[in-house]
Amino acid sequence: MTQHSRDLSRRRLLLGGAAIGAGTLLTACTSNEAAPTTTQTKAADTGGNAAPGKKVTIGFSAPAGHGWVAAITNNAKAQAAAYPDVELKSVEAGPDAAAQRAALATLLSQKPDVIVLLPHDGKELNAFGLEAMQAGVPVVNLDRAFPDALAYRTQIKGDNYGMGVSAGNFIAAQLKAKGVTNPIIGEIAGMDELELTQERSAGFRSALATHGLKVANRRAARFTVDTGQAEAAQLLQALPKMDALWNHDDDQGVGVLAAIKQANRSEFIMVGGAGSRAAIEAIQADNTVLKATVTYSPSMASSAISLARLIGQGKGMSDLVELQVPKEITLASETITKENASAYVKLGF
């Protein structure tokens, strides 16, 4: 293999690995242990774009948390540490969008070369993105979209609509294989005010509709264990019989499974969302209603740091003919089942 081929392989692993990784925000299932990184690149050992170049200072901000959100921060820090020409300045996001905006204003005053952030809420942080871009500091936005395209230089996110499509198609195929007609399908979403949640539900509805199916009852949780359990308990009461359930997020899925166990229900199949290690291991064990999860990988944070570095150095991606980093990158959503879980478990967060 030539050096150029090796460079391409490494870069495809970096930017493509997220598509098969596990993913988060609080989008995901979790333990309270520190979340492992899912992507680490030995930047100094590769040539091409990864070869040391102009020093770049990257500002970084993401909400505190565990599970998928913790994996976002861990991945970003690990990726930055892999580059000798990158200095990462991380600021606390605080408890809400207003606090994150204040922290980012302080960061912007320090004039980093690029800012990478996972906003509490893309709509509420849109004004900051515009301010930073107008000040000449490129913004790489993660996961929660800014509504204004002028508010970011590059946006990288998982395929939220595709998550819903994957979940819907899996459920439809499973029910068809079992010969279930007129199935009762439940849905436990994440935070309804977020565009990503709306996109997931839209994809789920669309996929089900192609099979002549629809959601019988939908509840919205908050990407946490407690809210997942509370909303699941109410949904289970509303649907005394159910054939399938899609829970958007494996973090809140811990609570969802607890509610299911407490209600002593097992007549349906469940699909999770994001691809936590705990969820993948439960799918492998095949001892709960959880039979699959659809990925939304926190390794997007690793890719965001690498892209921010290239933007700061005025480079493009060597895989591509274009001389600049793309404006939008959307990572594919994979379906993890018992049959392929062994290949994915090491990527779970």
JOGIGI-V774207 format. One record per residue. N is the residue number from 1. RES is the residue in one letter. SS is DSSP state (H for helix, E for strand, C for the rest). OMEGA is omega as a letter, one per 30 degrees, with the letter a starting at -180 (none if undefined). Layout:
BEGIN
N;RES;SS;OMEGA / N;RES;SS;OMEGA
END
This chain:
BEGIN
1;M;C;l / 2;T;C;l / 3;Q;H;l / 4;H;H;l / 5;S;H;l / 6;R;H;l / 7;D;H;a / 8;L;H;a / 9;S;H;l / 10;R;H;a / 11;R;H;l / 12;R;H;l / 13;L;H;a / 14;L;H;a / 15;L;H;l / 16;G;H;a / 17;G;H;l / 18;A;H;a / 19;A;H;l / 20;I;H;a / 21;G;C;l / 22;A;C;l / 23;G;C;none / 24;T;C;none / 25;L;C;a / 26;L;C;l / 27;T;C;a / 28;A;C;l / 29;C;C;a / 30;T;C;l / 31;S;C;l / 32;N;C;l / 33;E;C;l / 34;A;C;a / 35;A;C;l / 36;P;C;l / 37;T;C;a / 38;T;C;l / 39;T;C;l / 40;Q;C;a / 41;T;C;l / 42;K;C;a / 43;A;H;a / 44;A;H;a / 45;D;H;a / 46;T;C;l / 47;G;C;l / 48;G;H;a / 49;N;H;a / 50;A;H;l / 51;A;C;a / 52;P;C;a / 53;G;C;l / 54;K;C;l / 55;K;C;a / 56;V;E;l / 57;T;E;a / 58;I;E;l / 59;G;E;a / 60;F;E;l / 61;S;E;l / 62;A;E;l / 63;P;C;l / 64;A;C;l / 65;G;C;l / 66;H;C;l / 67;G;H;a / 68;W;H;a / 69;V;H;l / 70;A;H;l / 71;A;H;l / 72;I;H;a / 73;T;H;l / 74;N;H;l / 75;N;H;a / 76;A;H;a / 77;K;H;l / 78;A;H;a / 79;Q;H;l / 80;A;H;a / 81;A;H;a / 82;A;C;a / 83;Y;C;l / 84;P;C;a / 85;D;C;l / 86;V;E;l / 87;E;E;a / 88;L;E;l / 89;K;E;a / 90;S;E;l / 91;V;E;l / 92;E;E;a / 93;A;C;a / 94;G;C;a / 95;P;C;a / 96;D;C;a / 97;A;H;a / 98;A;H;l / 99;A;H;l / 100;Q;H;l / 101;R;H;l / 102;A;H;l / 103;A;H;l / 104;L;H;l / 105;A;H;l / 106;T;H;l / 107;L;H;a / 108;L;H;l / 109;S;H;l / 110;Q;C;l / 111;K;C;l / 112;P;C;l / 113;D;C;a / 114;V;E;l / 115;I;E;l / 116;V;E;l / 117;L;E;l / 118;L;E;a / 119;P;C;l / 120;H;C;a / 121;D;C;a / 122;G;C;a / 123;K;C;a / 124;E;C;l / 125;L;C;l / 126;N;H;a / 127;A;H;l / 128;F;H;l / 129;G;H;l / 130;L;H;a / 131;E;H;a / 132;A;H;a / 133;M;H;l / 134;Q;H;l / 135;A;C;l / 136;G;C;l / 137;V;C;a / 138;P;E;a / 139;V;E;l / 140;V;E;a / 141;N;E;a / 142;L;E;l / 143;D;C;a / 144;R;C;a / 145;A;C;l / 146;F;C;l / 147;P;C;a / 148;D;C;a / 149;A;H;l / 150;L;H;a / 151;A;H;l / 152;Y;C;l / 153;R;C;l / 154;T;E;l / 155;Q;E;l / 156;I;E;a / 157;K;E;l / 158;G;E;a / 159;D;C;a / 160;N;H;l / 161;Y;H;a / 162;G;H;l / 163;M;H;l / 164;G;H;l / 165;V;H;l / 166;S;H;l / 167;A;H;a / 168;G;H;a / 169;N;H;l / 170;F;H;a / 171;I;H;a / 172;A;H;a / 173;A;H;a / 174;Q;H;a / 175;L;H;l / 176;K;H;a / 177;A;H;l / 178;K;C;a / 179;G;C;a / 180;V;C;l / 181;T;C;a / 182;N;C;a / 183;P;C;l / 184;I;C;a / 185;I;E;l / 186;G;E;l / 187;E;E;l / 188;I;E;a / 189;A;E;l / 190;G;C;a / 191;M;C;a / 192;D;C;a / 193;E;C;l / 194;L;C;l / 195;E;H;a / 196;L;H;l / 197;T;H;l / 198;Q;H;l / 199;E;H;l / 200;R;H;l / 201;S;H;l / 202;A;H;l / 203;G;H;l / 204;F;H;l / 205;R;H;a / 206;S;H;a / 207;A;H;l / 208;L;H;a / 209;A;H;l / 210;T;H;l / 211;H;C;a / 212;G;C;a / 213;L;C;l / 214;K;C;l / 215;V;C;a / 216;A;C;a / 217;N;E;a / 218;R;E;l / 219;R;E;l / 220;A;E;l / 221;A;C;a / 222;R;C;a / 223;F;C;l / 224;T;C;a / 225;V;H;a / 226;D;H;a / 227;T;H;l / 228;G;H;l / 229;Q;H;a / 230;A;H;a / 231;E;H;l / 232;A;H;l / 233;A;H;l / 234;Q;H;l / 235;L;H;l / 236;L;H;l / 237;Q;H;a / 238;A;H;a / 239;L;C;a / 240;P;C;l / 241;K;C;a / 242;M;C;l / 243;D;C;a / 244;A;E;a / 245;L;E;l / 246;W;E;l / 247;N;E;a / 248;H;C;a / 249;D;C;a / 250;D;H;l / 251;D;H;l / 252;Q;H;l / 253;G;H;l / 254;V;H;l / 255;G;H;l / 256;V;H;l / 257;L;H;l / 258;A;H;l / 259;A;H;l / 260;I;H;l / 261;K;H;a / 262;Q;H;a / 263;A;C;a / 264;N;C;a / 265;R;C;l / 266;S;C;a / 267;E;C;a / 268;F;C;l / 269;I;E;a / 270;M;E;l / 271;V;E;l / 272;G;E;a / 273;G;E;l / 274;A;E;l / 275;G;C;l / 276;S;C;l / 277;R;H;l / 278;A;H;l / 279;A;H;a / 280;I;H;l / 281;E;H;l / 282;A;H;l / 283;I;H;l / 284;Q;H;a / 285;A;H;l / 286;D;C;a / 287;N;C;l / 288;T;C;l / 289;V;C;a / 290;L;E;a / 291;K;E;a / 292;A;E;l / 293;T;E;a / 294;V;E;a / 295;T;E;l / 296;Y;C;a / 297;S;C;l / 298;P;C;l / 299;S;C;l / 300;M;H;l / 301;A;H;l / 302;S;H;l / 303;S;H;a / 304;A;H;l / 305;I;H;l / 306;S;H;l / 307;L;H;l / 308;A;H;l / 309;R;H;l / 310;L;H;l / 311;I;H;l / 312;G;H;a / 313;Q;C;l / 314;G;C;a / 315;K;C;l / 316;G;C;l / 317;M;C;a / 318;S;C;l / 319;D;C;a / 320;L;C;l / 321;V;C;a / 322;E;C;a / 323;L;C;a / 324;Q;C;l / 325;V;C;a / 326;P;C;l / 327;K;C;a / 328;E;E;l / 329;I;E;l / 330;T;E;a / 331;L;E;a / 332;A;C;l / 333;S;C;l / 334;E;C;l / 335;T;E;l / 336;I;E;l / 337;T;E;l / 338;K;C;a / 339;E;C;a / 340;N;C;a / 341;A;H;a / 342;S;H;l / 343;A;H;a / 344;Y;H;a / 345;V;H;a / 346;K;H;l / 347;L;H;l / 348;G;C;a / 349;F;C;none
END
